[in-house]
Amino acid sequence: MNRRSFVKGTVLSSASVALATAAAGADQPAPPAPGSLNTLPTAKIGKLEISRLLLGGNLLTHYTHSRDLKYVYNLAAHYNTDEKIMETLALAEAHGVNCLTIHNPPHAMSVLRRYRKERGGKIKWIICPTAEVEPDLEKYRREVADLMKDGCEAIYLWGVRGDALAAEKKFDLMAKAVEMVRKEFGVPSGVGGHKLAVVKACEEHGVNADFYIKTFHHASYPSAKLDFDNSWCEKSEEVAEFMKTVPKPWIAFKTMAAGAIPPKQAFRYAFLNGADFVLAGMFDFEIAEDVKIVKEVLGGVAERVRPWRA
């Protein structure tokens, strides 16, 4: 896809139209007006209304799971400059993706703040603080407070922390962290995890999460049998079966197994088997096609066995 066809085929928000037009040259037609695309279906977690497709933060932080291809991380970092990240956020918004999830590294957060303040960006944030979750919650509370000052709309317990706390059977501490966010800051408070044991622990030990962010993908791709940063969902059938019993919204992530599964197959598998939302890391040139796929998939999953929980 060359530059001309890209600009013709995608939409930038009003915040970036001037930049795009100037860069394209006088003979380049301006992008379509913001709002000219159909919006994505949305659903609510509490009072927070978000699109069924969410923008993943890994490409914004340049963290890519690329198996043993060491150059991919640097490639992503060189492509996704701060300016490109803001263009990607604007493009996502224009296509109806109204929310992103990410953890809170300082530079990534500075770009998100710039996007809101300098470009008038409206994309919502569901963010996981990376601070240690200790009994006094001092460090964790401080990071949550900083995110609230920035306008974060929901918080969840980082999957790395969720995995560890569940494995260590620190269920009371998980519950304390989740409740603190909801009680002190009044926003939806969720739990992330790579292991099904995290969701099971929350459901069985009274960790009252408002939503879950749980990995979900099948294992029918070639590299699934390797043991090298290539698989994030064990026994997906068991995950789908257990989630039928969970009455809370489920955001599925790693649905494409870091690019190993085509989006059409991955999104259909996730929605058909119970996910309420799909979180996908997307480069700017992937957004239009992924949004189109999600709309098509959502039109054909009436036979899903888990009721929509959001």
Secondary structure, DSSP 4 states (H G I P E B T S, - for coil): --HHHHHHH----HHHHHHHHHHH-TTSPPPPPTT-SPPPPEEEETTEEEESEEEESTTTTT----TT-THHHHHHHHHS-HHHHHHHHHHHHHTT--EEEEE--HHHHHHHHHHHHHH----EEEEE--S---TT-HHHHHHHHHHHHTT--EEEE-HHHHHHHHHTT-HHHHHHHHHHHHHHH-S-EEEEESSHHHHHHHHHTT---S-EEEE---S-SGGGGS-SS----S-HHHHHHHHTT--S-EEEESTTTTTTS-HHHHHHHHHHTT-SEEEE---HHHHHHHHHHHHHHHTT-TT-SSPP--
